[in-house]
Amino acid sequence: MLHNKERLWTINDLAEYLGIPRNTLYAWRAQGYGPKGVRMGKYVRYSPEDVDLWLAQMKASV
């Protein structure tokens, strides 16, 4: 059964979307900064909605 929802993003997807190196995203995650990620076993995935929410919060704080 296919769902009509966007798929979760990998760290590569997120890096490409934000234009930020993967290593920076890994460092941010270790510091508790950046968009909320979901750990799935050894993988971390990002919801596009959570990323957009984080960006909106960043814009509002400027």
N, C-alpha and C positions, 0 to 999 in steps of 0.2 A: 504494500500500500504506500503510495507516495503522498507526502504532506505538502501543502502549499505554503510552506514557510521557507525563509532563507536558511541556508545551511550555516553552521557555526564556522567562524574563521580560525585558521591556524595562525601561528605567530608570523609566518611568511605573508599571509593575507593582510594581517594587521600592519606589518611593517610597510608593505607596499601602499596600503590605503593612507597611512599617516605620513609616508615618506621619511620614516625614521629607521635607522639600522636595527636589526634584530637584537644585537648585543645591548643596545640602549633599552629596548623593551624588556629584555631579561633583567637588566640592572634595576629598572623601575619596579618590576614585579617583586624583586627581592627586597626593595625598599618600601613596598606597600603603596606605590604610586602608580598611576596610569589606570586604564580601563579595567574593570572587574573581569577576571578570567575564571573559567570553570575547569577544575582539574578532573580529568577523566583517565584514571590510571596514570600512566606516565606522560600523558598529553595534557596540554592546556588549550582550551578553546575559548573563543570570544564571541559573544552575541553581538551582531551589528547594532542592535538596539542599545545595548549597554555602552558600546563605543560611542554612539551618537549622543547618548545621555552624558557621558563623561566629557565629550567635546563641548556640549552646551553649558555644562557647569564651568568648564575652563573659560569659556567666552564671557560668562556672567560675572566671573571673579576679576576680570580685567578692568 
